[in-house]
């Protein structure tokens, strides 16, 4: 349909390819984080509908994105388990777990590092 063609044209422009399938995943056909930002910018300028970066991950295909832009309510196009997850997560506090690695000259572990500082 026309909406899917429009979304596919934006994808082709951003990805620099001549053809994309309706059900191709953006990252499987050459997409990366920088191209995702370009896609986000181009889609926002083409369509008068709220769009956030996480939505591009939720709707990773041309078909999914066109369905979102066609809909009156984004929730109607989410899988049932995503709808439930969204409802459950509304009342939870977000937590980030961050791992970290460092090189500590003169120390092979954290205990030795602190000992060297004393």
Biopython code that builds the backbone (N, CA, C, O; Angstrom):
import numpy as np
from Bio.PDB.StructureBuilder import StructureBuilder

atoms = [
    (1, "UNK", "N", (0.831, -1.190, 0.000)),
    (1, "UNK", "CA", (0.000, 0.000, 0.000)),
    (1, "UNK", "C", (0.875, 1.252, 0.000)),
    (1, "UNK", "O", (2.096, 1.162, 0.130)),
    (2, "UNK", "N", (0.259, 2.395, -0.143)),
    (2, "UNK", "CA", (0.994, 3.653, -0.288)),
    (2, "UNK", "C", (1.815, 4.005, 0.954)),
    (2, "UNK", "O", (2.938, 4.494, 0.841)),
    (3, "UNK", "N", (1.255, 3.756, 2.129)),
    (3, "UNK", "CA", (1.962, 4.070, 3.369)),
    (3, "UNK", "C", (3.211, 3.197, 3.522)),
    (3, "UNK", "O", (4.276, 3.690, 3.897)),
    (4, "UNK", "N", (3.076, 1.913, 3.233)),
    (4, "UNK", "CA", (4.232, 1.018, 3.306)),
    (4, "UNK", "C", (5.298, 1.423, 2.293)),
    (4, "UNK", "O", (6.492, 1.350, 2.582)),
    (5, "UNK", "N", (4.869, 1.849, 1.109)),
    (5, "UNK", "CA", (5.809, 2.305, 0.084)),
    (5, "UNK", "C", (6.567, 3.538, 0.550)),
    (5, "UNK", "O", (7.773, 3.649, 0.328)),
    (6, "UNK", "N", (5.864, 4.467, 1.196)),
    (6, "UNK", "CA", (6.504, 5.683, 1.704)),
    (6, "UNK", "C", (7.540, 5.345, 2.771)),
    (6, "UNK", "O", (8.661, 5.854, 2.734)),
    (7, "UNK", "N", (7.168, 4.487, 3.721)),
    (7, "UNK", "CA", (8.112, 4.083, 4.773)),
    (7, "UNK", "C", (9.300, 3.350, 4.144)),
    (7, "UNK", "O", (10.446, 3.597, 4.521)),
    (8, "UNK", "N", (9.038, 2.457, 3.196)),
    (8, "UNK", "CA", (10.117, 1.715, 2.531)),
    (8, "UNK", "C", (11.053, 2.663, 1.789)),
    (8, "UNK", "O", (12.266, 2.453, 1.784)),
    (9, "UNK", "N", (10.510, 3.698, 1.166)),
    (9, "UNK", "CA", (11.349, 4.679, 0.465)),
    (9, "UNK", "C", (12.288, 5.398, 1.429)),
    (9, "UNK", "O", (13.447, 5.651, 1.101)),
    (10, "UNK", "N", (11.786, 5.724, 2.615)),
    (10, "UNK", "CA", (12.633, 6.363, 3.635)),
    (10, "UNK", "C", (13.742, 5.397, 4.046)),
    (10, "UNK", "O", (14.904, 5.790, 4.147)),
    (11, "UNK", "N", (13.387, 4.143, 4.281)),
    (11, "UNK", "CA", (14.384, 3.131, 4.645)),
    (11, "UNK", "C", (15.464, 3.042, 3.571)),
    (11, "UNK", "O", (16.654, 3.058, 3.885)),
    (12, "UNK", "N", (15.052, 2.949, 2.289)),
    (12, "UNK", "CA", (16.013, 2.803, 1.193)),
    (12, "UNK", "C", (16.960, 3.994, 1.142)),
    (12, "UNK", "O", (18.159, 3.832, 0.915)),
    (13, "UNK", "N", (16.421, 5.183, 1.352)),
    (13, "UNK", "CA", (17.244, 6.391, 1.363)),
    (13, "UNK", "C", (18.266, 6.337, 2.500)),
    (13, "UNK", "O", (19.451, 6.594, 2.291)),
    (14, "UNK", "N", (17.799, 6.004, 3.695)),
    (14, "UNK", "CA", (18.675, 5.974, 4.873)),
    (14, "UNK", "C", (19.720, 4.863, 4.766)),
    (14, "UNK", "O", (20.885, 5.063, 5.112)),
    (15, "UNK", "N", (19.301, 3.704, 4.289)),
    (15, "UNK", "CA", (20.202, 2.552, 4.215)),
    (15, "UNK", "C", (21.087, 2.557, 2.970)),
    (15, "UNK", "O", (22.091, 1.848, 2.916)),
    (16, "UNK", "N", (20.711, 3.358, 1.969)),
    (16, "UNK", "CA", (21.479, 3.390, 0.729)),
    (16, "UNK", "C", (21.344, 2.115, -0.075)),
    (16, "UNK", "O", (22.304, 1.654, -0.691)),
    (17, "UNK", "N", (20.136, 1.541, -0.068)),
    (17, "UNK", "CA", (19.870, 0.311, -0.817)),
    (17, "UNK", "C", (18.731, 0.553, -1.801)),
    (17, "UNK", "O", (17.999, 1.537, -1.695)),
    (18, "UNK", "N", (18.596, -0.359, -2.756)),
    (18, "UNK", "CA", (17.548, -0.210, -3.760)),
    (18, "UNK", "C", (16.257, -0.923, -3.392)),
    (18, "UNK", "O", (15.196, -0.617, -3.937)),
    (19, "UNK", "N", (16.344, -1.883, -2.460)),
    (19, "UNK", "CA", (15.155, -2.670, -2.136)),
    (19, "UNK", "C", (15.173, -3.084, -0.666)),
    (19, "UNK", "O", (16.212, -3.469, -0.131)),
    (20, "UNK", "N", (14.010, -3.000, -0.022)),
    (20, "UNK", "CA", (13.827, -3.556, 1.322)),
    (20, "UNK", "C", (12.500, -4.304, 1.340)),
    (20, "UNK", "O", (11.548, -3.915, 0.663)),
    (21, "UNK", "N", (12.447, -5.370, 2.111)),
    (21, "UNK", "CA", (11.216, -6.131, 2.243)),
    (21, "UNK", "C", (10.346, -5.569, 3.354)),
    (21, "UNK", "O", (10.843, -4.922, 4.276)),
    (22, "UNK", "N", (9.064, -5.815, 3.266)),
    (22, "UNK", "CA", (8.125, -5.315, 4.272)),
    (22, "UNK", "C", (8.413, -5.875, 5.656)),
    (22, "UNK", "O", (8.136, -5.221, 6.661)),
    (23, "UNK", "N", (8.969, -7.085, 5.714)),
    (23, "UNK", "CA", (9.182, -7.746, 6.998)),
    (23, "UNK", "C", (10.663, -7.869, 7.367)),
    (23, "UNK", "O", (11.016, -8.611, 8.283)),
    (24, "UNK", "N", (11.527, -7.142, 6.655)),
    (24, "UNK", "CA", (12.951, -7.125, 7.003)),
    (24, "UNK", "C", (13.149, -6.319, 8.280)),
    (24, "UNK", "O", (12.542, -5.263, 8.459)),
    (25, "UNK", "N", (13.999, -6.821, 9.161)),
    (25, "UNK", "CA", (14.368, -6.077, 10.359)),
    (25, "UNK", "C", (15.401, -5.028, 9.965)),
    (25, "UNK", "O", (16.331, -5.323, 9.214)),
    (26, "UNK", "N", (15.244, -3.817, 10.464)),
    (26, "UNK", "CA", (16.115, -2.695, 10.104)),
    (26, "UNK", "C", (17.593, -3.042, 10.268)),
    (26, "UNK", "O", (18.403, -2.730, 9.395)),
    (27, "UNK", "N", (17.947, -3.682, 11.374)),
    (27, "UNK", "CA", (19.346, -3.992, 11.636)),
    (27, "UNK", "C", (19.858, -5.158, 10.794)),
    (27, "UNK", "O", (21.065, -5.298, 10.600)),
    (28, "UNK", "N", (18.957, -5.990, 10.298)),
    (28, "UNK", "CA", (19.362, -7.120, 9.465)),
    (28, "UNK", "C", (19.665, -6.709, 8.030)),
    (28, "UNK", "O", (20.296, -7.468, 7.294)),
    (29, "UNK", "N", (19.227, -5.524, 7.619)),
    (29, "UNK", "CA", (19.441, -5.077, 6.236)),
    (29, "UNK", "C", (20.426, -3.908, 6.156)),
    (29, "UNK", "O", (20.406, -3.127, 5.205)),
    (30, "UNK", "N", (21.288, -3.803, 7.175)),
    (30, "UNK", "CA", (22.334, -2.788, 7.119)),
    (30, "UNK", "C", (22.160, -1.610, 8.051)),
    (30, "UNK", "O", (22.972, -0.685, 8.037)),
    (31, "UNK", "N", (21.112, -1.626, 8.865)),
    (31, "UNK", "CA", (20.893, -0.531, 9.801)),
    (31, "UNK", "C", (21.866, -0.586, 10.965)),
    (31, "UNK", "O", (22.337, -1.657, 11.349)),
    (32, "UNK", "N", (22.161, 0.579, 11.519)),
    (32, "UNK", "CA", (22.976, 0.687, 12.724)),
    (32, "UNK", "C", (22.437, 1.865, 13.529)),
    (32, "UNK", "O", (21.449, 2.484, 13.133)),
    (33, "UNK", "N", (23.067, 2.174, 14.638)),
    (33, "UNK", "CA", (22.520, 3.215, 15.515)),
    (33, "UNK", "C", (22.494, 4.588, 14.846)),
    (33, "UNK", "O", (21.544, 5.346, 15.040)),
    (34, "UNK", "N", (23.515, 4.918, 14.066)),
    (34, "UNK", "CA", (23.523, 6.220, 13.385)),
    (34, "UNK", "C", (22.438, 6.295, 12.313)),
    (34, "UNK", "O", (21.764, 7.315, 12.166)),
    (35, "UNK", "N", (22.281, 5.208, 11.573)),
    (35, "UNK", "CA", (21.232, 5.179, 10.552)),
    (35, "UNK", "C", (19.848, 5.192, 11.197)),
    (35, "UNK", "O", (18.900, 5.731, 10.625)),
    (36, "UNK", "N", (19.730, 4.603, 12.382)),
    (36, "UNK", "CA", (18.459, 4.622, 13.110)),
    (36, "UNK", "C", (18.076, 6.059, 13.462)),
    (36, "UNK", "O", (16.904, 6.426, 13.383)),
    (37, "UNK", "N", (19.059, 6.871, 13.849)),
    (37, "UNK", "CA", (18.784, 8.275, 14.167)),
    (37, "UNK", "C", (18.319, 9.013, 12.911)),
    (37, "UNK", "O", (17.394, 9.823, 12.973)),
    (38, "UNK", "N", (18.957, 8.733, 11.776)),
    (38, "UNK", "CA", (18.524, 9.355, 10.511)),
    (38, "UNK", "C", (17.112, 8.910, 10.143)),
    (38, "UNK", "O", (16.289, 9.721, 9.720)),
    (39, "UNK", "N", (16.838, 7.620, 10.308)),
    (39, "UNK", "CA", (15.498, 7.098, 10.023)),
    (39, "UNK", "C", (14.469, 7.789, 10.905)),
    (39, "UNK", "O", (13.422, 8.224, 10.427)),
    (40, "UNK", "N", (14.769, 7.887, 12.179)),
    (40, "UNK", "CA", (13.888, 8.550, 13.143)),
    (40, "UNK", "C", (13.575, 9.980, 12.688)),
    (40, "UNK", "O", (12.417, 10.396, 12.674)),
    (41, "UNK", "N", (14.606, 10.712, 12.323)),
    (41, "UNK", "CA", (14.439, 12.106, 11.900)),
    (41, "UNK", "C", (13.578, 12.214, 10.644)),
    (41, "UNK", "O", (12.693, 13.066, 10.562)),
    (42, "UNK", "N", (13.839, 11.354, 9.676)),
    (42, "UNK", "CA", (13.091, 11.417, 8.410)),
    (42, "UNK", "C", (11.625, 11.003, 8.598)),
    (42, "UNK", "O", (10.724, 11.618, 8.028)),
    (43, "UNK", "N", (11.397, 9.962, 9.398)),
    (43, "UNK", "CA", (10.015, 9.524, 9.632)),
    (43, "UNK", "C", (9.230, 10.580, 10.401)),
    (43, "UNK", "O", (8.059, 10.820, 10.105)),
    (44, "UNK", "N", (9.863, 11.210, 11.384)),
    (44, "UNK", "CA", (9.170, 12.264, 12.153)),
    (44, "UNK", "C", (8.780, 13.430, 11.261)),
    (44, "UNK", "O", (7.722, 14.030, 11.452)),
    (45, "UNK", "N", (9.618, 13.755, 10.295)),
    (45, "UNK", "CA", (9.293, 14.884, 9.421)),
    (45, "UNK", "C", (8.227, 14.515, 8.389)),
    (45, "UNK", "O", (7.510, 15.393, 7.908)),
    (46, "UNK", "N", (8.114, 13.241, 8.044)),
    (46, "UNK", "CA", (7.122, 12.804, 7.048)),
    (46, "UNK", "C", (5.733, 12.575, 7.624)),
    (46, "UNK", "O", (4.732, 12.798, 6.942)),
    (47, "UNK", "N", (5.667, 12.131, 8.876)),
    (47, "UNK", "CA", (4.387, 11.749, 9.463)),
    (47, "UNK", "C", (4.057, 12.623, 10.661)),
    (47, "UNK", "O", (4.927, 12.940, 11.472)),
    (48, "UNK", "N", (2.809, 13.004, 10.762)),
    (48, "UNK", "CA", (2.359, 13.838, 11.878)),
    (48, "UNK", "C", (1.813, 12.965, 13.000)),
    (48, "UNK", "O", (0.634, 13.036, 13.347)),
    (49, "UNK", "N", (2.675, 12.155, 13.548)),
    (49, "UNK", "CA", (2.278, 11.263, 14.628)),
    (49, "UNK", "C", (3.448, 11.147, 15.587)),
    (49, "UNK", "O", (4.607, 11.149, 15.174)),
    (50, "UNK", "N", (3.133, 11.044, 16.874)),
    (50, "UNK", "CA", (4.200, 10.917, 17.869)),
    (50, "UNK", "C", (5.094, 9.729, 17.528)),
    (50, "UNK", "O", (4.613, 8.643, 17.206)),
    (51, "UNK", "N", (6.392, 9.956, 17.606)),
    (51, "UNK", "CA", (7.351, 8.894, 17.352)),
    (51, "UNK", "C", (8.537, 9.096, 18.285)),
    (51, "UNK", "O", (9.065, 10.202, 18.400)),
    (52, "UNK", "N", (8.949, 8.033, 18.945)),
    (52, "UNK", "CA", (10.131, 8.084, 19.807)),
    (52, "UNK", "C", (11.123, 7.034, 19.312)),
    (52, "UNK", "O", (10.752, 6.104, 18.596)),
    (53, "UNK", "N", (12.368, 7.191, 19.696)),
    (53, "UNK", "CA", (13.387, 6.211, 19.292)),
    (53, "UNK", "C", (13.028, 4.793, 19.749)),
    (53, "UNK", "O", (13.169, 3.858, 18.961)),
    (54, "UNK", "N", (12.572, 4.596, 20.993)),
    (54, "UNK", "CA", (12.211, 3.226, 21.394)),
    (54, "UNK", "C", (11.127, 2.602, 20.505)),
    (54, "UNK", "O", (11.082, 1.381, 20.350)),
    (55, "UNK", "N", (10.263, 3.425, 19.929)),
    (55, "UNK", "CA", (9.225, 2.888, 19.045)),
    (55, "UNK", "C", (9.834, 2.227, 17.813)),
    (55, "UNK", "O", (9.271, 1.268, 17.285)),
    (56, "UNK", "N", (10.974, 2.729, 17.352)),
    (56, "UNK", "CA", (11.612, 2.116, 16.186)),
    (56, "UNK", "C", (12.109, 0.714, 16.510)),
    (56, "UNK", "O", (12.175, -0.141, 15.626)),
    (57, "UNK", "N", (12.458, 0.473, 17.766)),
    (57, "UNK", "CA", (12.837, -0.881, 18.180)),
    (57, "UNK", "C", (11.591, -1.749, 18.359)),
    (57, "UNK", "O", (11.627, -2.949, 18.089)),
    (58, "UNK", "N", (10.503, -1.152, 18.808)),
    (58, "UNK", "CA", (9.250, -1.873, 19.003)),
    (58, "UNK", "C", (8.631, -2.242, 17.650)),
    (58, "UNK", "O", (7.988, -3.283, 17.515)),
    (59, "UNK", "N", (8.834, -1.379, 16.659)),
    (59, "UNK", "CA", (8.308, -1.597, 15.305)),
    (59, "UNK", "C", (9.489, -1.677, 14.346)),
    (59, "UNK", "O", (9.780, -0.694, 13.664)),
    (60, "UNK", "N", (10.182, -2.820, 14.269)),
    (60, "UNK", "CA", (11.454, -2.891, 13.544)),
    (60, "UNK", "C", (11.361, -3.146, 12.042)),
    (60, "UNK", "O", (12.389, -3.215, 11.368)),
    (61, "UNK", "N", (10.142, -3.289, 11.503)),
    (61, "UNK", "CA", (10.007, -3.561, 10.073)),
    (61, "UNK", "C", (9.205, -2.458, 9.398)),
    (61, "UNK", "O", (8.503, -1.692, 10.059)),
    (62, "UNK", "N", (9.317, -2.387, 8.078)),
    (62, "UNK", "CA", (8.527, -1.424, 7.301)),
    (62, "UNK", "C", (7.045, -1.642, 7.582)),
    (62, "UNK", "O", (6.303, -0.686, 7.805)),
    (63, "UNK", "N", (6.621, -2.894, 7.571)),
    (63, "UNK", "CA", (5.213, -3.215, 7.816)),
    (63, "UNK", "C", (4.759, -2.732, 9.192)),
    (63, "UNK", "O", (3.701, -2.115, 9.317)),
    (64, "UNK", "N", (5.556, -3.009, 10.223)),
    (64, "UNK", "CA", (5.200, -2.594, 11.587)),
    (64, "UNK", "C", (5.120, -1.078, 11.706)),
    (64, "UNK", "O", (4.200, -0.548, 12.328)),
    (65, "UNK", "N", (6.080, -0.384, 11.112)),
    (65, "UNK", "CA", (6.087, 1.076, 11.199)),
    (65, "UNK", "C", (4.907, 1.677, 10.441)),
    (65, "UNK", "O", (4.271, 2.613, 10.926)),
    (66, "UNK", "N", (4.614, 1.146, 9.258)),
    (66, "UNK", "CA", (3.461, 1.637, 8.501)),
    (66, "UNK", "C", (2.169, 1.380, 9.275)),
    (66, "UNK", "O", (1.287, 2.238, 9.302)),
    (67, "UNK", "N", (2.048, 0.221, 9.896)),
    (67, "UNK", "CA", (0.857, -0.086, 10.702)),
    (67, "UNK", "C", (0.721, 0.888, 11.858)),
    (67, "UNK", "O", (-0.384, 1.321, 12.182)),
    (68, "UNK", "N", (1.846, 1.238, 12.485)),
    (68, "UNK", "CA", (1.812, 2.208, 13.578)),
    (68, "UNK", "C", (1.324, 3.564, 13.070)),
    (68, "UNK", "O", (0.446, 4.174, 13.680)),
    (69, "UNK", "N", (1.881, 4.033, 11.969)),
    (69, "UNK", "CA", (1.484, 5.343, 11.445)),
    (69, "UNK", "C", (0.032, 5.352, 10.974)),
    (69, "UNK", "O", (-0.622, 6.395, 10.986)),
    (70, "UNK", "N", (-0.465, 4.198, 10.563)),
    (70, "UNK", "CA", (-1.847, 4.089, 10.099)),
    (70, "UNK", "C", (-2.837, 4.066, 11.271)),
    (70, "UNK", "O", (-3.986, 4.481, 11.118)),
    (71, "UNK", "N", (-2.404, 3.592, 12.421)),
    (71, "UNK", "CA", (-3.312, 3.370, 13.546)),
    (71, "UNK", "C", (-3.672, 4.653, 14.275)),
    (71, "UNK", "O", (-2.963, 5.657, 14.198)),
    (72, "UNK", "N", (-4.799, 4.595, 14.990)),
    (72, "UNK", "CA", (-5.205, 5.693, 15.866)),
    (72, "UNK", "C", (-4.581, 5.527, 17.240)),
    (72, "UNK", "O", (-4.388, 6.500, 17.969)),
    (73, "UNK", "N", (-4.270, 4.295, 17.583)),
    (73, "UNK", "CA", (-3.744, 3.996, 18.910)),
    (73, "UNK", "C", (-2.582, 3.026, 18.770)),
    (73, "UNK", "O", (-2.765, 1.903, 18.300)),
    (74, "UNK", "N", (-1.396, 3.446, 19.170)),
    (74, "UNK", "CA", (-0.205, 2.608, 19.019)),
    (74, "UNK", "C", (-0.336, 1.291, 19.770)),
    (74, "UNK", "O", (0.210, 0.281, 19.326)),
    (75, "UNK", "N", (-1.047, 1.274, 20.898)),
    (75, "UNK", "CA", (-1.165, 0.051, 21.696)),
    (75, "UNK", "C", (-1.843, -1.075, 20.923)),
    (75, "UNK", "O", (-1.575, -2.246, 21.194)),
    (76, "UNK", "N", (-2.716, -0.749, 19.966)),
    (76, "UNK", "CA", (-3.427, -1.813, 19.263)),
    (76, "UNK", "C", (-2.502, -2.629, 18.363)),
    (76, "UNK", "O", (-2.877, -3.723, 17.943)),
    (77, "UNK", "N", (-1.317, -2.134, 18.058)),
    (77, "UNK", "CA", (-0.397, -2.862, 17.187)),
    (77, "UNK", "C", (0.727, -3.546, 17.945)),
    (77, "UNK", "O", (1.659, -4.067, 17.333)),
    (78, "UNK", "N", (0.651, -3.551, 19.253)),
    (78, "UNK", "CA", (1.675, -4.226, 20.039)),
    (78, "UNK", "C", (1.246, -5.658, 20.323)),
    (78, "UNK", "O", (0.062, -5.934, 20.515)),
    (79, "UNK", "N", (2.221, -6.571, 20.350)),
    (79, "UNK", "CA", (1.886, -7.931, 20.762)),
    (79, "UNK", "C", (1.298, -7.917, 22.174)),
    (79, "UNK", "O", (1.623, -7.043, 22.978)),
    (80, "UNK", "N", (0.444, -8.876, 22.469)),
    (80, "UNK", "CA", (-0.250, -8.917, 23.757)),
    (80, "UNK", "C", (0.714, -8.901, 24.942)),
    (80, "UNK", "O", (0.459, -8.232, 25.943)),
    (81, "UNK", "N", (1.842, -9.650, 24.827)),
    (81, "UNK", "CA", (2.785, -9.677, 25.947)),
    (81, "UNK", "C", (3.454, -8.320, 26.156)),
    (81, "UNK", "O", (3.809, -7.980, 27.285)),
    (82, "UNK", "N", (3.633, -7.539, 25.086)),
    (82, "UNK", "CA", (4.205, -6.197, 25.226)),
    (82, "UNK", "C", (3.199, -5.278, 25.905)),
    (82, "UNK", "O", (3.576, -4.460, 26.745)),
    (83, "UNK", "N", (1.918, -5.405, 25.549)),
    (83, "UNK", "CA", (0.888, -4.589, 26.199)),
    (83, "UNK", "C", (0.881, -4.851, 27.706)),
    (83, "UNK", "O", (0.853, -3.917, 28.506)),
    (84, "UNK", "N", (0.907, -6.137, 28.084)),
    (84, "UNK", "CA", (0.905, -6.494, 29.506)),
    (84, "UNK", "C", (2.157, -5.963, 30.188)),
    (84, "UNK", "O", (2.091, -5.426, 31.294)),
    (85, "UNK", "N", (3.303, -6.117, 29.522)),
    (85, "UNK", "CA", (4.565, -5.647, 30.102)),
    (85, "UNK", "C", (4.518, -4.137, 30.318)),
    (85, "UNK", "O", (4.974, -3.649, 31.352)),
    (86, "UNK", "N", (3.975, -3.393, 29.358)),
    (86, "UNK", "CA", (3.874, -1.942, 29.507)),
    (86, "UNK", "C", (2.990, -1.573, 30.685)),
    (86, "UNK", "O", (3.312, -0.655, 31.439)),
    (87, "UNK", "N", (1.882, -2.278, 30.849)),
    (87, "UNK", "CA", (0.981, -1.979, 31.954)),
    (87, "UNK", "C", (1.630, -2.305, 33.292)),
    (87, "UNK", "O", (1.482, -1.558, 34.260)),
    (88, "UNK", "N", (2.349, -3.424, 33.343)),
    (88, "UNK", "CA", (3.005, -3.811, 34.592)),
    (88, "UNK", "C", (4.147, -2.869, 34.950)),
    (88, "UNK", "O", (4.370, -2.580, 36.125)),
    (89, "UNK", "N", (4.867, -2.391, 33.947)),
    (89, "UNK", "CA", (6.038, -1.563, 34.231)),
    (89, "UNK", "C", (5.687, -0.125, 34.570)),
    (89, "UNK", "O", (6.560, 0.634, 34.992)),
    (90, "UNK", "N", (4.444, 0.266, 34.397)),
    (90, "UNK", "CA", (4.056, 1.640, 34.694)),
    (90, "UNK", "C", (4.213, 1.980, 36.172)),
    (90, "UNK", "O", (4.440, 3.139, 36.521)),
    (91, "UNK", "N", (4.095, 0.984, 37.038)),
    (91, "UNK", "CA", (4.156, 1.243, 38.468)),
    (91, "UNK", "C", (5.498, 0.880, 39.090)),
    (91, "UNK", "O", (5.655, 0.970, 40.308)),
    (92, "UNK", "N", (6.450, 0.478, 38.291)),
    (92, "UNK", "CA", (7.744, 0.068, 38.823)),
    (92, "UNK", "C", (8.753, 1.193, 38.652)),
    (92, "UNK", "O", (8.657, 2.002, 37.729)),
    (93, "UNK", "N", (9.711, 1.227, 39.551)),
    (93, "UNK", "CA", (10.825, 2.155, 39.391)),
    (93, "UNK", "C", (11.854, 1.506, 38.484)),
    (93, "UNK", "O", (12.168, 0.325, 38.635)),
    (94, "UNK", "N", (12.378, 2.274, 37.544)),
    (94, "UNK", "CA", (13.396, 1.748, 36.649)),
    (94, "UNK", "C", (14.718, 1.609, 37.389)),
    (94, "UNK", "O", (15.069, 2.435, 38.232)),
    (95, "UNK", "N", (15.433, 0.561, 37.061)),
    (95, "UNK", "CA", (16.733, 0.310, 37.663)),
    (95, "UNK", "C", (17.716, 0.037, 36.530)),
    (95, "UNK", "O", (17.407, -0.713, 35.603)),
    (96, "UNK", "N", (18.877, 0.633, 36.602)),
    (96, "UNK", "CA", (19.922, 0.362, 35.621)),
    (96, "UNK", "C", (21.058, -0.370, 36.315)),
    (96, "UNK", "O", (21.517, 0.039, 37.382)),
    (97, "UNK", "N", (21.503, -1.447, 35.704)),
    (97, "UNK", "CA", (22.653, -2.175, 36.212)),
    (97, "UNK", "C", (23.797, -1.880, 35.253)),
    (97, "UNK", "O", (23.727, -2.200, 34.066)),
    (98, "UNK", "N", (24.841, -1.273, 35.777)),
    (98, "UNK", "CA", (25.946, -0.847, 34.932)),
    (98, "UNK", "C", (27.200, -1.611, 35.324)),
    (98, "UNK", "O", (27.608, -1.590, 36.485)),
    (99, "UNK", "N", (27.801, -2.273, 34.372)),
    (99, "UNK", "CA", (29.062, -2.958, 34.601)),
    (99, "UNK", "C", (30.204, -2.039, 34.196)),
    (99, "UNK", "O", (30.020, -1.101, 33.420)),
    (100, "UNK", "N", (31.370, -2.319, 34.727)),
    (100, "UNK", "CA", (32.481, -1.433, 34.438)),
    (100, "UNK", "C", (33.777, -2.232, 34.493)),
    (100, "UNK", "O", (33.913, -3.155, 35.297)),
    (101, "UNK", "N", (34.716, -1.877, 33.642)),
    (101, "UNK", "CA", (36.029, -2.514, 33.648)),
    (101, "UNK", "C", (37.090, -1.420, 33.645)),
    (101, "UNK", "O", (36.933, -0.388, 32.992)),
    (102, "UNK", "N", (38.163, -1.656, 34.379)),
    (102, "UNK", "CA", (39.247, -0.675, 34.438)),
    (102, "UNK", "C", (40.591, -1.387, 34.409)),
    (102, "UNK", "O", (40.705, -2.560, 34.765)),
    (103, "UNK", "N", (41.590, -0.654, 33.981)),
    (103, "UNK", "CA", (42.968, -1.142, 34.081)),
    (103, "UNK", "C", (43.602, -0.410, 35.251)),
    (103, "UNK", "O", (43.532, 0.815, 35.344)),
    (104, "UNK", "N", (44.216, -1.169, 36.139)),
    (104, "UNK", "CA", (44.812, -0.581, 37.341)),
    (104, "UNK", "C", (46.304, -0.888, 37.330)),
    (104, "UNK", "O", (46.709, -1.994, 37.689)),
    (105, "UNK", "N", (47.130, 0.080, 36.922)),
    (105, "UNK", "CA", (48.576, -0.170, 36.876)),
    (105, "UNK", "C", (49.102, -0.621, 38.244)),
    (105, "UNK", "O", (48.796, -0.017, 39.272)),
    (106, "UNK", "N", (49.882, -1.673, 38.230)),
    (106, "UNK", "CA", (50.482, -2.169, 39.463)),
    (106, "UNK", "C", (49.549, -3.005, 40.315)),
    (106, "UNK", "O", (49.895, -3.351, 41.444)),
    (107, "UNK", "N", (48.361, -3.341, 39.795)),
    (107, "UNK", "CA", (47.405, -4.138, 40.573)),
    (107, "UNK", "C", (46.689, -5.103, 39.641)),
    (107, "UNK", "O", (46.290, -4.740, 38.534)),
    (108, "UNK", "N", (46.535, -6.322, 40.102)),
    (108, "UNK", "CA", (45.835, -7.314, 39.290)),
    (108, "UNK", "C", (44.393, -7.526, 39.739)),
    (108, "UNK", "O", (43.637, -8.257, 39.098)),
    (109, "UNK", "N", (44.013, -6.880, 40.853)),
    (109, "UNK", "CA", (42.627, -6.975, 41.311)),
    (109, "UNK", "C", (42.294, -5.731, 42.130)),
    (109, "UNK", "O", (43.172, -4.918, 42.420)),
    (110, "UNK", "N", (41.043, -5.587, 42.494)),
    (110, "UNK", "CA", (40.580, -4.397, 43.204)),
    (110, "UNK", "C", (41.218, -4.267, 44.587)),
    (110, "UNK", "O", (41.589, -3.170, 45.004)),
    (111, "UNK", "N", (41.343, -5.380, 45.288)),
    (111, "UNK", "CA", (41.931, -5.344, 46.635)),
    (111, "UNK", "C", (43.372, -4.823, 46.581)),
    (111, "UNK", "O", (43.777, -3.995, 47.397)),
    (112, "UNK", "N", (44.122, -5.317, 45.620)),
    (112, "UNK", "CA", (45.509, -4.880, 45.472)),
    (112, "UNK", "C", (45.567, -3.398, 45.079)),
    (112, "UNK", "O", (46.446, -2.669, 45.540)),
    (113, "UNK", "N", (44.642, -2.955, 44.236)),
    (113, "UNK", "CA", (44.580, -1.547, 43.843)),
    (113, "UNK", "C", (44.400, -0.649, 45.064)),
    (113, "UNK", "O", (45.127, 0.330, 45.232)),
    (114, "UNK", "N", (43.416, -0.987, 45.928)),
    (114, "UNK", "CA", (43.169, -0.177, 47.125)),
    (114, "UNK", "C", (44.372, -0.217, 48.067)),
    (114, "UNK", "O", (44.701, 0.776, 48.716)),
    (115, "UNK", "N", (45.009, -1.358, 48.129)),
    (115, "UNK", "CA", (46.199, -1.489, 48.968)),
    (115, "UNK", "C", (47.316, -0.571, 48.468)),
    (115, "UNK", "O", (48.029, 0.034, 49.269)),
    (116, "UNK", "N", (47.467, -0.469, 47.163)),
    (116, "UNK", "CA", (48.484, 0.408, 46.574)),
    (116, "UNK", "C", (48.198, 1.879, 46.854)),
    (116, "UNK", "O", (49.125, 2.684, 46.937)),
    (117, "UNK", "N", (46.935, 2.232, 46.997)),
    (117, "UNK", "CA", (46.574, 3.626, 47.251)),
    (117, "UNK", "C", (46.867, 4.054, 48.683)),
    (117, "UNK", "O", (47.026, 5.244, 48.955)),
    (118, "UNK", "N", (46.940, 3.104, 49.590)),
    (118, "UNK", "CA", (47.142, 3.432, 51.013)),
    (118, "UNK", "C", (48.506, 3.933, 51.312)),
    (118, "UNK", "O", (48.810, 4.244, 52.463)),
]
sb = StructureBuilder()
sb.init_structure("model")
sb.init_model(0)
sb.init_chain("A")
sb.init_seg("    ")
for serial, (resi, resn, name, xyz) in enumerate(atoms, 1):
    if name == "N":
        sb.init_residue(resn, " ", resi, " ")
    sb.init_atom(name, np.array(xyz, "f"), 0.0, 1.0, " ", f" {name:<3s}", serial, name[0])
structure = sb.get_structure()
